[in-house]
C-alpha cells in the first residue's frame, strides 16, 4: 500500500510517499480502506520532534511509528473472525492517536478502538475533519459545570479545536465568546458563538468582561495574562505546554494558591466519544469545518500550511486507491 512515512525528525520534507506492507487484521480487528485523513498540529509536533518532550512518547532519536495520522474515514475492507459489530463494506470514521497510522491507504484497528459507523449526512472528507478537534475540545469542556450556564471565552476559535469547542460549548449550554481573526468572524458566529472578538483589533485579555472559563485553543496566551478576566473560581485551559512548560506545573500550584485555576487534563479517547460525535452530527448540531484538501502525494504541502498557524478548521488529505 502507499503511505506517507518518515524515518527522522525534521521539516515537512522528511515525509515521503512510499510503498509499505499492507496490514493484516487479527481475529478481533478490521482493516479499513482509508479515503480521507487529516494533518493537524499533533502530527506536526511528532514529525518535527518538537517540543522535545514529545520524543518521550515518539522515540528519543528517531520516530518509532513511521506513519502518522490520527483522524480517518473510510470503508471496512475485511474483518477478523471474532469481529461482531462491523461488517465488510461499512463506512466508518474515527480517531487513532495512540499509534497513528492513518496517513496510508489502509489502517488496521481493534473492534473496540475509537471508531464507529459514519454519520449518514457526511462525506469521507467531512468525517475525517471531525474527531481530532472535537476530541481535544471535549477534553477541556468536560471539566466545566454546564448546569450553571458558564460564560466561556474561546481563543483560537477558528482552528480545528477552536471550531469544535465553540459548537460543543453551545451544545452543552454555555454562553460563548469566541476570539478569531477578521476574515472568520462570520464563520464563528455561524457556529453558534454569542459574541466575537477580533484579535487583530483587540487584546481580549484587556477586556473588562469576566468569564468562568477561558480556553486557549492555540496556546498563545498564558494563565497569568488571563487571570484578570476570570471570575472567582474560574478555570483557564490551554492546548499547549506554555512558556517553560509552565502549564504542566500551574495546575498544582493554582489548586493550592488563589481562587482561579489552571487545568491541563490529559486526554483519553474512547469509542463512546466517537459515537457521541456521530449523534450530534446527525442531529444537525455539529458540523465539520474544512480549510483545504490535499491529495496524499502533496502531504508535505499540507504540513507546511498547517505550520503557518493560519488554517481554519481542518486540513484534509484525500487518498486514492
C-alpha positions as a Markdown table, in Angstrom:
| # | Residue | x | y | z |
|---|---|---|---|---|
| 1 | Unk | 0.0 | 0.0 | 0.0 |
| 2 | Unk | 1.0 | 3.6 | -0.4 |
| 3 | Unk | 1.7 | 5.6 | 2.8 |
| 4 | Unk | 3.3 | 8.9 | 4.0 |
| 5 | Unk | 6.3 | 7.8 | 6.0 |
| 6 | Unk | 9.1 | 9.5 | 7.9 |
| 7 | Unk | 12.3 | 8.0 | 9.3 |
| 8 | Unk | 13.8 | 11.0 | 11.0 |
| 9 | Unk | 12.5 | 14.2 | 12.7 |
| 10 | Unk | 12.6 | 17.4 | 10.7 |
| 11 | Unk | 10.8 | 19.7 | 8.3 |
| 12 | Unk | 7.9 | 18.6 | 6.1 |
| 13 | Unk | 10.3 | 17.3 | 3.5 |
| 14 | Unk | 11.2 | 14.3 | 5.8 |
| 15 | Unk | 7.7 | 12.9 | 4.9 |
| 16 | Unk | 7.8 | 10.7 | 1.8 |
| 17 | Unk | 5.3 | 8.6 | -0.1 |
| 18 | Unk | 6.4 | 5.0 | -0.1 |
| 19 | Unk | 5.1 | 1.5 | -0.8 |
| 20 | Unk | 4.9 | -0.3 | 2.5 |
| 21 | Unk | 3.3 | -3.6 | 3.6 |
| 22 | Unk | -0.4 | -3.7 | 3.9 |
| 23 | Unk | -1.5 | -4.6 | 7.4 |
| 24 | Unk | -3.4 | -7.9 | 8.1 |
| 25 | Unk | -6.2 | -7.9 | 10.6 |
| 26 | Unk | -6.0 | -10.2 | 13.7 |
| 27 | Unk | -9.1 | -12.1 | 14.8 |
| 28 | Unk | -10.5 | -9.1 | 16.7 |
| 29 | Unk | -9.5 | -6.5 | 14.1 |
| 30 | Unk | -10.8 | -4.9 | 11.0 |
| 31 | Unk | -8.9 | -3.4 | 8.1 |
| 32 | Unk | -10.2 | 0.0 | 6.9 |
| 33 | Unk | -9.6 | 1.3 | 3.4 |
| 34 | Unk | -8.8 | 4.9 | 4.2 |
| 35 | Unk | -10.3 | 7.5 | 1.8 |
| 36 | Unk | -9.6 | 10.6 | 3.9 |
| 37 | Unk | -7.5 | 11.7 | 6.8 |
| 38 | Unk | -6.1 | 15.0 | 8.2 |
| 39 | Unk | -2.9 | 16.8 | 9.1 |
| 40 | Unk | -3.0 | 18.6 | 12.4 |
| 41 | Unk | -0.8 | 20.2 | 15.0 |
| 42 | Unk | -0.2 | 16.9 | 16.7 |
| 43 | Unk | 1.1 | 15.4 | 13.5 |
| 44 | Unk | 3.4 | 18.4 | 13.0 |
| 45 | Unk | 4.8 | 18.1 | 16.6 |
| 46 | Unk | 5.5 | 14.4 | 16.2 |
| 47 | Unk | 7.0 | 14.8 | 12.8 |
| 48 | Unk | 9.3 | 17.6 | 13.9 |
| 49 | Unk | 10.1 | 16.1 | 17.3 |
| 50 | Unk | 9.4 | 19.4 | 18.9 |
| 51 | Unk | 8.8 | 20.4 | 21.6 |
| 52 | Unk | 11.4 | 17.8 | 22.6 |
| 53 | Unk | 9.2 | 16.4 | 25.3 |
| 54 | Unk | 7.1 | 14.6 | 22.5 |
| 55 | Unk | 10.1 | 12.4 | 21.9 |
| 56 | Unk | 9.5 | 10.7 | 25.3 |
| 57 | Unk | 6.4 | 9.2 | 23.5 |
| 58 | Unk | 7.6 | 9.0 | 19.9 |
| 59 | Unk | 11.2 | 7.9 | 20.2 |
| 60 | Unk | 14.3 | 9.8 | 21.6 |
| 61 | Unk | 16.5 | 9.7 | 18.5 |
| 62 | Unk | 14.1 | 8.7 | 15.7 |
| 63 | Unk | 10.4 | 8.0 | 15.4 |
| 64 | Unk | 9.2 | 4.6 | 16.4 |
| 65 | Unk | 5.9 | 5.0 | 14.5 |
| 66 | Unk | 6.7 | 5.7 | 10.9 |
| 67 | Unk | 3.2 | 6.6 | 9.7 |
| 68 | Unk | 1.4 | 9.5 | 11.3 |
| 69 | Unk | -2.3 | 10.5 | 11.1 |
| 70 | Unk | -5.0 | 10.1 | 13.7 |
| 71 | Unk | -8.2 | 11.1 | 12.0 |
| 72 | Unk | -9.6 | 8.8 | 9.4 |
| 73 | Unk | -12.7 | 8.0 | 7.4 |
| 74 | Unk | -13.1 | 5.0 | 5.0 |
| 75 | Unk | -14.7 | 1.7 | 4.4 |
| 76 | Unk | -14.1 | -1.7 | 6.1 |
| 77 | Unk | -12.4 | -4.0 | 3.6 |
| 78 | Unk | -12.2 | -7.1 | 5.7 |
| 79 | Unk | -12.7 | -8.3 | 9.3 |
| 80 | Unk | -11.3 | -10.9 | 11.7 |
| 81 | Unk | -13.3 | -13.9 | 12.5 |
| 82 | Unk | -14.2 | -12.6 | 16.0 |
| 83 | Unk | -15.5 | -9.2 | 15.0 |
| 84 | Unk | -19.2 | -8.8 | 15.8 |
| 85 | Unk | -20.1 | -5.2 | 15.5 |
| 86 | Unk | -18.9 | -4.4 | 12.0 |
| 87 | Unk | -19.2 | -6.0 | 8.6 |
| 88 | Unk | -17.3 | -5.7 | 5.3 |
| 89 | Unk | -18.5 | -2.6 | 3.4 |
| 90 | Unk | -19.3 | -0.5 | 6.5 |
| 91 | Unk | -18.4 | 3.2 | 6.1 |
| 92 | Unk | -16.6 | 4.2 | 9.3 |
| 93 | Unk | -14.7 | 7.2 | 10.9 |
| 94 | Unk | -12.7 | 7.6 | 14.0 |
| 95 | Unk | -9.6 | 8.7 | 15.9 |
| 96 | Unk | -6.4 | 6.7 | 16.4 |
| 97 | Unk | -3.9 | 8.9 | 18.3 |
| 98 | Unk | -2.0 | 6.2 | 20.2 |
| 99 | Unk | -0.1 | 4.7 | 17.3 |
| 100 | Unk | -1.4 | 6.9 | 14.4 |
| 101 | Unk | -1.2 | 5.2 | 11.0 |
| 102 | Unk | -4.0 | 7.0 | 9.1 |
| 103 | Unk | -1.7 | 8.6 | 6.5 |
| 104 | Unk | -1.9 | 5.5 | 4.4 |
| 105 | Unk | -4.3 | 3.6 | 2.1 |
| 106 | Unk | -5.2 | 1.1 | 4.9 |
| 107 | Unk | -5.3 | 1.0 | 8.7 |
| 108 | Unk | -5.8 | -1.9 | 11.0 |
| 109 | Unk | -7.9 | -1.4 | 14.1 |
| 110 | Unk | -9.2 | -3.4 | 17.0 |
| 111 | Unk | -13.0 | -3.7 | 17.0 |
| 112 | Unk | -13.0 | -1.8 | 20.3 |
| 113 | Unk | -10.9 | 1.1 | 19.0 |
| 114 | Unk | -12.2 | 4.6 | 18.9 |
| 115 | Unk | -14.2 | 4.4 | 15.6 |
| 116 | Unk | -17.8 | 3.8 | 14.6 |
| 117 | Unk | -20.1 | 3.9 | 11.6 |
| 118 | Unk | -20.0 | 7.2 | 9.7 |
| 119 | Unk | -22.8 | 9.8 | 10.0 |
| 120 | Unk | -25.1 | 9.3 | 7.1 |
| 121 | Unk | -25.1 | 13.0 | 6.2 |
| 122 | Unk | -21.3 | 13.4 | 5.8 |
| 123 | Unk | -18.7 | 12.8 | 3.0 |
| 124 | Unk | -15.5 | 10.9 | 3.8 |
| 125 | Unk | -13.6 | 14.2 | 3.7 |
| 126 | Unk | -16.1 | 15.8 | 6.2 |
| 127 | Unk | -15.9 | 12.8 | 8.5 |
| 128 | Unk | -12.1 | 12.9 | 8.5 |
| 129 | Unk | -12.3 | 16.5 | 9.8 |
| 130 | Unk | -14.3 | 15.7 | 12.9 |
| 131 | Unk | -12.6 | 13.7 | 15.6 |
| 132 | Unk | -9.2 | 15.2 | 16.4 |
| 133 | Unk | -10.5 | 18.7 | 17.1 |
| 134 | Unk | -13.7 | 17.6 | 18.8 |
| 135 | Unk | -11.8 | 15.1 | 21.0 |
| 136 | Unk | -9.4 | 17.7 | 22.3 |
| 137 | Unk | -12.2 | 20.3 | 22.8 |
| 138 | Unk | -14.2 | 17.7 | 24.8 |
| 139 | Unk | -11.1 | 17.0 | 26.9 |
| 140 | Unk | -11.4 | 20.5 | 28.4 |
| 141 | Unk | -15.1 | 21.2 | 28.3 |
| 142 | Unk | -15.9 | 18.0 | 30.2 |
| 143 | Unk | -14.3 | 19.8 | 33.2 |
| 144 | Unk | -16.9 | 22.6 | 33.1 |
| 145 | Unk | -20.1 | 22.7 | 35.1 |
| 146 | Unk | -22.7 | 23.4 | 32.4 |
| 147 | Unk | -25.6 | 23.3 | 34.9 |
| 148 | Unk | -24.6 | 26.9 | 35.7 |
| 149 | Unk | -24.5 | 28.1 | 32.0 |
| 150 | Unk | -20.9 | 29.2 | 32.3 |
| 151 | Unk | -19.6 | 32.2 | 30.4 |
| 152 | Unk | -16.8 | 30.7 | 28.2 |
| 153 | Unk | -14.2 | 32.5 | 26.2 |
| 154 | Unk | -12.5 | 30.5 | 23.4 |
| 155 | Unk | -9.3 | 31.9 | 22.0 |
| 156 | Unk | -8.2 | 30.5 | 18.6 |
| 157 | Unk | -11.9 | 29.8 | 17.8 |
| 158 | Unk | -11.1 | 29.2 | 14.1 |
| 159 | Unk | -8.8 | 26.2 | 14.3 |
| 160 | Unk | -9.8 | 22.5 | 14.5 |
| 161 | Unk | -10.0 | 22.5 | 18.3 |
| 162 | Unk | -11.5 | 26.0 | 18.4 |
| 163 | Unk | -14.3 | 25.5 | 15.9 |
| 164 | Unk | -15.1 | 22.3 | 17.8 |
| 165 | Unk | -15.1 | 24.0 | 21.2 |
| 166 | Unk | -17.5 | 26.7 | 20.0 |
| 167 | Unk | -20.0 | 24.2 | 18.8 |
| 168 | Unk | -19.7 | 21.8 | 21.8 |
| 169 | Unk | -19.8 | 24.6 | 24.4 |
| 170 | Unk | -23.0 | 25.9 | 22.8 |
| 171 | Unk | -24.4 | 22.3 | 22.6 |
| 172 | Unk | -23.9 | 21.8 | 26.3 |
| 173 | Unk | -25.4 | 25.2 | 27.2 |
| 174 | Unk | -22.5 | 27.7 | 27.6 |
| 175 | Unk | -22.5 | 31.3 | 26.8 |
| 176 | Unk | -19.7 | 31.6 | 24.3 |
| 177 | Unk | -17.4 | 34.5 | 23.4 |
| 178 | Unk | -15.1 | 33.4 | 20.5 |
| 179 | Unk | -11.8 | 35.1 | 19.6 |
| 180 | Unk | -10.8 | 34.9 | 15.9 |
| 181 | Unk | -9.3 | 36.9 | 13.0 |
| 182 | Unk | -11.3 | 39.4 | 11.0 |
| 183 | Unk | -12.0 | 37.2 | 8.0 |
| 184 | Unk | -13.5 | 34.4 | 10.1 |
| 185 | Unk | -15.8 | 36.3 | 12.4 |
| 186 | Unk | -18.9 | 35.4 | 10.3 |
| 187 | Unk | -17.9 | 31.7 | 10.4 |
| 188 | Unk | -17.6 | 31.5 | 14.2 |
| 189 | Unk | -20.9 | 33.4 | 14.5 |
| 190 | Unk | -22.5 | 30.7 | 12.3 |
| 191 | Unk | -21.0 | 28.0 | 14.6 |
| 192 | Unk | -23.1 | 29.4 | 17.5 |
| 193 | Unk | -20.9 | 32.0 | 19.2 |
| 194 | Unk | -22.9 | 34.5 | 21.2 |
| 195 | Unk | -20.3 | 37.2 | 20.7 |
| 196 | Unk | -17.0 | 37.5 | 18.9 |
| 197 | Unk | -13.7 | 39.4 | 19.4 |
| 198 | Unk | -11.4 | 40.2 | 16.5 |
| 199 | Unk | -7.9 | 39.7 | 17.9 |
| 200 | Unk | -6.5 | 41.7 | 15.0 |
| 201 | Unk | -8.2 | 44.8 | 16.6 |
| 202 | Unk | -8.4 | 44.0 | 20.3 |
| 203 | Unk | -6.5 | 42.2 | 23.0 |
| 204 | Unk | -9.1 | 40.0 | 24.7 |
| 205 | Unk | -7.1 | 39.9 | 27.9 |
| 206 | Unk | -7.6 | 43.6 | 28.4 |
| 207 | Unk | -11.4 | 43.4 | 28.5 |
| 208 | Unk | -13.5 | 44.3 | 31.5 |
| 209 | Unk | -15.8 | 41.3 | 31.0 |
| 210 | Unk | -15.1 | 38.3 | 33.1 |
| 211 | Unk | -15.6 | 34.6 | 32.3 |
| 212 | Unk | -16.0 | 31.3 | 34.1 |
| 213 | Unk | -13.8 | 29.5 | 31.6 |
| 214 | Unk | -11.0 | 30.7 | 29.3 |
| 215 | Unk | -10.0 | 28.1 | 26.7 |
| 216 | Unk | -6.9 | 29.0 | 24.7 |
| 217 | Unk | -7.2 | 26.6 | 21.8 |
| 218 | Unk | -3.9 | 27.9 | 20.2 |
| 219 | Unk | -1.7 | 28.3 | 23.2 |
| 220 | Unk | -0.8 | 32.0 | 22.6 |
| 221 | Unk | -1.9 | 33.4 | 25.9 |
| 222 | Unk | -1.0 | 32.4 | 29.5 |
| 223 | Unk | -2.7 | 31.8 | 32.8 |
| 224 | Unk | -1.2 | 34.9 | 34.2 |
| 225 | Unk | -2.4 | 37.1 | 31.4 |
| 226 | Unk | -5.9 | 35.7 | 31.6 |
| 227 | Unk | -6.4 | 35.6 | 35.4 |
| 228 | Unk | -7.8 | 39.1 | 35.5 |
| 229 | Unk | -10.7 | 38.1 | 33.1 |
| 230 | Unk | -11.6 | 35.0 | 35.1 |
| 231 | Unk | -14.4 | 35.1 | 37.7 |
| 232 | Unk | -13.7 | 33.8 | 41.2 |
| 233 | Unk | -13.5 | 30.0 | 40.8 |
| 234 | Unk | -12.8 | 30.4 | 37.1 |
| 235 | Unk | -10.7 | 27.9 | 35.1 |
| 236 | Unk | -8.0 | 28.5 | 32.4 |
| 237 | Unk | -7.2 | 25.8 | 29.9 |
| 238 | Unk | -4.5 | 25.8 | 27.2 |
| 239 | Unk | -3.9 | 23.3 | 24.4 |
| 240 | Unk | -0.1 | 23.9 | 24.7 |
| 241 | Unk | 2.5 | 23.4 | 27.3 |
| 242 | Unk | 3.2 | 27.2 | 27.7 |
| 243 | Unk | 6.5 | 29.0 | 28.3 |
| 244 | Unk | 9.0 | 26.8 | 30.1 |
| 245 | Unk | 6.4 | 24.0 | 30.2 |
| 246 | Unk | 4.6 | 26.0 | 32.9 |
| 247 | Unk | 1.1 | 24.6 | 32.1 |
| 248 | Unk | 2.3 | 21.2 | 33.5 |
| 249 | Unk | 3.2 | 22.8 | 36.8 |
| 250 | Unk | 0.5 | 25.5 | 37.2 |
| 251 | Unk | -2.5 | 23.1 | 37.8 |
| 252 | Unk | -0.9 | 22.0 | 41.1 |
| 253 | Unk | 0.2 | 25.5 | 42.1 |
| 254 | Unk | -3.1 | 27.2 | 41.2 |
| 255 | Unk | -5.1 | 24.5 | 43.1 |
| 256 | Unk | -3.2 | 25.4 | 46.3 |
| 257 | Unk | -3.0 | 29.2 | 45.9 |
| 258 | Unk | -5.7 | 31.7 | 44.9 |
| 259 | Unk | -9.3 | 31.2 | 43.7 |
| 260 | Unk | -8.6 | 30.8 | 40.0 |
| 261 | Unk | -7.4 | 27.6 | 38.5 |
| 262 | Unk | -5.2 | 26.4 | 35.6 |
| 263 | Unk | -6.2 | 22.9 | 34.5 |
| 264 | Unk | -4.3 | 20.7 | 32.0 |
| 265 | Unk | -6.3 | 17.5 | 31.8 |
| 266 | Unk | -4.7 | 14.5 | 30.0 |
| 267 | Unk | -6.8 | 13.4 | 27.0 |
| 268 | Unk | -8.4 | 10.0 | 26.9 |
| 269 | Unk | -10.3 | 8.8 | 23.8 |
| 270 | Unk | -13.0 | 6.2 | 23.5 |
| 271 | Unk | -15.5 | 4.6 | 21.1 |
| 272 | Unk | -18.3 | 6.2 | 23.2 |
| 273 | Unk | -17.0 | 9.6 | 22.4 |
| 274 | Unk | -16.9 | 9.0 | 18.7 |
| 275 | Unk | -20.5 | 7.7 | 18.8 |
| 276 | Unk | -21.5 | 10.9 | 20.6 |
| 277 | Unk | -19.9 | 12.9 | 17.8 |
| 278 | Unk | -21.9 | 10.9 | 15.2 |
| 279 | Unk | -25.1 | 11.5 | 17.1 |
| 280 | Unk | -24.8 | 15.3 | 17.3 |
| 281 | Unk | -23.7 | 15.5 | 13.6 |
| 282 | Unk | -26.7 | 13.5 | 12.5 |
| 283 | Unk | -29.0 | 15.7 | 14.6 |
| 284 | Unk | -27.6 | 18.8 | 12.9 |
| 285 | Unk | -26.0 | 20.2 | 16.0 |
| 286 | Unk | -22.4 | 19.9 | 14.9 |
| 287 | Unk | -20.6 | 20.3 | 11.5 |
| 288 | Unk | -17.2 | 19.8 | 10.0 |
| 289 | Unk | -15.1 | 22.9 | 9.1 |
| 290 | Unk | -12.6 | 22.3 | 6.3 |
| 291 | Unk | -10.0 | 24.8 | 5.2 |
| 292 | Unk | -8.1 | 22.9 | 2.5 |
| 293 | Unk | -7.8 | 19.5 | 0.9 |
| 294 | Unk | -4.6 | 18.0 | -0.4 |
| 295 | Unk | -4.0 | 14.6 | -2.2 |
| 296 | Unk | -1.7 | 12.2 | -0.3 |
| 297 | Unk | 1.1 | 13.0 | -2.7 |
| 298 | Unk | 1.1 | 16.6 | -1.6 |
| 299 | Unk | 1.1 | 15.9 | 2.2 |
| 300 | Unk | 4.3 | 17.9 | 2.7 |
| 301 | Unk | 2.5 | 21.0 | 1.4 |
| 302 | Unk | -0.3 | 20.3 | 3.9 |
| 303 | Unk | 2.2 | 20.2 | 6.7 |
| 304 | Unk | 3.7 | 23.4 | 5.6 |
| 305 | Unk | 0.3 | 25.1 | 5.5 |
| 306 | Unk | -0.7 | 23.8 | 9.0 |
| 307 | Unk | 2.5 | 25.1 | 10.4 |
| 308 | Unk | 1.7 | 28.7 | 9.3 |
| 309 | Unk | -0.8 | 28.7 | 12.1 |
| 310 | Unk | -3.4 | 30.2 | 9.8 |
| 311 | Unk | -5.7 | 27.3 | 9.0 |
| 312 | Unk | -9.4 | 27.5 | 9.6 |
| 313 | Unk | -10.8 | 24.2 | 10.9 |
| 314 | Unk | -9.1 | 21.1 | 9.5 |
| 315 | Unk | -6.8 | 20.3 | 6.6 |
| 316 | Unk | -7.9 | 17.1 | 4.9 |
| 317 | Unk | -5.8 | 14.6 | 3.0 |
| 318 | Unk | -7.7 | 12.6 | 0.3 |
| 319 | Unk | -6.4 | 9.1 | -0.5 |
| 320 | Unk | -7.0 | 7.5 | -3.9 |
| 321 | Unk | -6.9 | 3.7 | -4.3 |
